Amino acid sequence: MIRIVVLGDLNLDVHARAPSALAAGEEARDLVRATAGGAAGTFARIAAAHGVSVAFLGCVGTDPVGDLLIRSLEDAGVEAFVQRADRPSGAILTLQQGAERTMVCSRGANDGIDADRIDGSVLGRADHLHVSGYAFLSSAQRPAVERVVGLAGGRNLSISVDPPPANLIRDQGVAAFLDLLPVGAWLFPNRTEGVILTGVSEPDAIVDRLATRFEVGALTLGADGSLAWAEEARHAQTVDPLHSVDTTGAGDAFAGAFVAVFLGTRDLARANAAACRAARGRLRTGARPIP
């Protein structure tokens, strides 16, 4: 069985919907839900749902939220090699107001991961390593990233990355961010991230530029589907549009399904189609609520 090791964030996602006219100090009655999230956590759960073995490396707090987040991995069939730190578990608040979405992130225990406590043998049975793009930007997480990426390189594992949002890449500096990524990594940016990474705006041009540096990947295009590549090969997948949905985690779901299917089949079209289905499933239903 294909085995993927995932390193990165595990968060409690709190989604709230509010009227666009809500003023400071006012209260409204609307949807609020808490789900198990995190870019790496979502990737791991979706990949496991596509029939591969998944091991997760990360860190949560000693609080009850940490217990729930570990259970969310185990319930999804993911092996949880999760450290505990004496700080709150990571959490993200997403506030949806009409078509606009605002996010507030508390990295919390994600930045408590200790590189020296990572058991390198976890990668001994692996075929692939996936690292959340957020982990590359965190100076606290970077020693763990460097250790795991180094171990993966020594075993000639393929490595994939789902980039962080474009504004965080811009703050880091595009060249500086690209220099952090492993040579030949697989990459899964959305359109906005693709534009900032390449400096061009047309999807075909974005992919052509990315493909010179990243062996495999896909550019997600929202309602326009996705454009995937594997070296010289290309595949465009179209989708039917969905309206008024929360897009949180859709890109991570896409990447999890794509990597799982592509590793098992080496079929670009099949992986791209499966990834779009996984992302749309996430958009329709959201993440599974915390049990």
Number of C-alpha atoms within 10 A of each C-alpha: 9 15 21 30 25 29 29 28 31 31 29 21 24 18 19 17 18 16 13 11 9 11 9 6 5 7 10 10 8 9 10 12 14 18 19 25 28 26 27 29 30 27 33 33 25 26 31 23 18 17 16 22 20 27 24 27 24 26 30 31 22 16 14 11 19 24 14 17 28 23 17 24 23 15 12 15 19 26 18 19 16 21 20 20 20 12 15 20 28 25 24 18 16 19 18 20 15 13 10 9 14 10 13 11 12 14 20 20 25 29 23 21 25 18 17 10 9 17 12 13 9 15 20 12 12 20 19 22 25 27 25 23 27 22 24 23 19 14 11 16 23 19 17 24 22 15 15 25 21 13 17 21 15 9 15 11 17 21 25 27 24 25 27 19 14 19 12 16 21 15 11 13 14 16 11 13 18 15 10 14 20 18 13 15 18 25 27 28 26 20 19 15 22 27 18 17 22 15 13 14 13 11 17 15 15 21 23 15 16 23 23 12 16 21 18 26 28 30 25 29 19 20 13 13 20 24 21 27 24 18 15 10 11 18 16 18 18 15 15 9 10 11 9 10 15 20 15 21 21 25 27 31 29 31 34 33 29 30 30 29 24 19 18 15 11 13 13 23 19 15 25 30 22 23 32 25 16 25 25 25 15 24 20 15 10 19 20 13 12 16 11
